[in-house]
Amino acid sequence: MQWHEVLAASCTSDQKYIITSPNTDWIPEPLIGLVKVFLRSDYRYGSHDPFQWPQNFSNEMPFISAVLREEQSPFEYSCLWWTPSEEQFRTVEGCIFTSIGVLEHSALQRLRDIACQLEDEAGLFLARSSHPVLKQLLGRLHTCLDRLRFYPCTFRDVCFQVREAQRSWLMCRAFIDFSLATNRSSSAFQPLQTRFMGAFTTSPDTVQLLHSSGIPVWFIRPDASVDMHTIIHIKQPTIACRGIEQSLYLGGTEPIYSGLSDGRLVEAVCRQKHMYVDVSVTPILVRYDAESYVHHKSTNKTTGKDANASNTLTARGNAHSQPHPTQIRGRDKFLDPVHDWMPPSISAWKAAMESADRSCPQCPSDQIWGYWVPEPALLLGPSMEERVRLYIMSWLRIRPAWLYLLPLPDSPVTKVRPQWWRDILNNCQFSAEAEPDSRREKRQKDISAIFGVILDCNKAILPAGEHVGWFDHRVSMGRIQGSNAKIILYEIFELGFRYELLALDRILHPMPNQQDAEIIREQRLAEVFAGRDLYRLHEEPKTFAGLGAEDPQDPVRVRCLEALRRVVSEWPLCPPDIVVPAFPIGVASPLHAIRDMERKVAAFYIKSFFTYAGRAPLVPHRFPLNVPHVS
């Protein structure tokens, strides 16, 4: 290989190495040998962070060598290394916890601007050729920014999400830059790009690849491997890591990686997702663990169908059988209660709920799933309108904290029984007096533990003000009327459907050996919703949209239906006419084909959910507008 110049330096470690580089006189000190990588107090990974210091080349993620350097980037990119301040953090008005909030929009604006620019460039890049890795990275960036904008959490977790968004942007940018640099049609060497981080390597082939692409590279060899006749020009010694935070996060954490300082270290750091650490402890709730529930089930390798699920589904009988007496306890949860504040139903989903087969006995109560959000019918249950308003206000007060807790893909699924929700909604009295050793006292202690331990608060703090923030509104008890109450309940239906769909998909379509499985699942399920907002509605709903759109041939409604069809088509025992529809579902599909597919998908979803959950699901409803009902 013809190098433009040869540089050399020796490491200061016990073992001496020669570091040569064909294209740069900056020789960073390499980190060699066994290492442990810890999270640092600035939410980065210190000198082992490939976004702060050059690391060894990764064959699995080679594009990380093209990550931008902070000191070589223009000012407009300074937001990629910015750390939020508490002065930029705004708590949610009326929330029972004063620690829950979001960053000011102005603080995020520059990061959002460069993210939009990058997404536009990436769109053009993907139009020329498919790159699944880049698509996943873009989805990760989009999710991070959505969380920062719409997901209230603690200030500490805001900082984690900022770091996640910054890393996602840098990886997307690096992937594009690396692809362009290494796929030049010209065989001529590219000029050195000092804005790239570069990488260390022990492979001559990697040196050739990066050097010819203009990416800084440093070749490490034991000093014994250098021929005596080689002329070595020693320009300067290695530069040690400076200005990088090394103090441990909160005084000490478990290492995210232990082993040799090689490409595996880079992969570990880049694939480490910054989740909400303040809710990382599993709440003290009755839980449904998908793995323990279905792990024992045998799977037919030929058909891919779950044998036990098949027996359960076929045991239901026909869809027109009378419900078993044990299936009717109090209110029939497969029917919406009659109430002026109940959002209108969607005809296909209403028909599927009414025709669900409940002829078999109800499963034991400890196997019935609880609820991720309160049942809308529970909020409308009291006979006195003032009590209904109280329940709705209580939900709005705990809503930011509760939705903060829920989006944890690596946490066991959390569920709450209806009686728990009654206690929570009863004016948020987490510590109300109860007889010692009574069931109510135990529930109160467990409910207090949910919020108290996880959110690092000793008790719930009821706000002094009468208003609570909900989207862009300030809601008070006296302002809850039929119009806004319907929209609040509509949102609860939407949230319940999202989390129940996510839980059921984790069971029926596991991806145990697939990298970034939860990111792929999130992106797939997000397509089912008009705003591609899986974990919560990003904006206040204001019109018919998605599965509840007024026109069955509305492009967004058709897109959402087709996305849901693709999701359920991967579940065991999905009917063949859903897996391979007679007519492709699109805006050009006949009206009867769209309606027919909607009925089939709704019926199969409800049947599958009832089989595994043992109860009725929360299904999509129509947005409550004063317009004629159109199915």
Buried (B, 14 or more C-beta within 10 A) or exposed (E): EEBEEBBBBBBEEEEEBBBBBBBBEBBBBBBBEEBEBBBBEBBBBBBBBBBBBBBBBBEEBBBBBBBBBBEEBEEEBEBBBBEBEEEBBBBBBBBBBEBBBBBEEEBBEBBBEBBEEBBEEBEEBBEEEEBEBBBBBBBBBBBBBBBBBBBBBBBBBBBBBBBBBBBBBBBBBBBBBBBEBBEEEEEEBBEBBBBBBBBBBBEEEBBBBBBBBBBBBBBBBEEEEEEEEEEEEEBEEBEEBEEBBEEEBEEEEEBBBEEEBBBBBBBBBBEBBBBBBBBEEEBBBBBBEBEEEBEEEEBEEEEEBBEEBBEBBEEBEEBEEEBBEEBBEEEBBBEBBEBEBBBBBBBBBBBBBEBBBBBBEBBEEEEBBBBBBBBBBBBBBBEEBEBBBBBBBBBBBBBBBBBBBBBBBEBBBBBBBBEBBBBBBBBBBBEEEBEEEEEEBEBBBBBBBBBBEBBBBEEBEEBEEEBBBBBEBEBBEEBBEEEBBBBBBBBBBBBBBBBBBBBBBBBBBBEEEEEBBBBBBBBBBBBBBBBBBBBBBBEEBEEBBBBBBBEBBBEBBBBBBBBBBBBBBEBBBBBEEBEEBEEEBBEEBEEEBBBBBBBBBBBBBBBBBBBBBBBBBBBBBBBBBEEEEEE
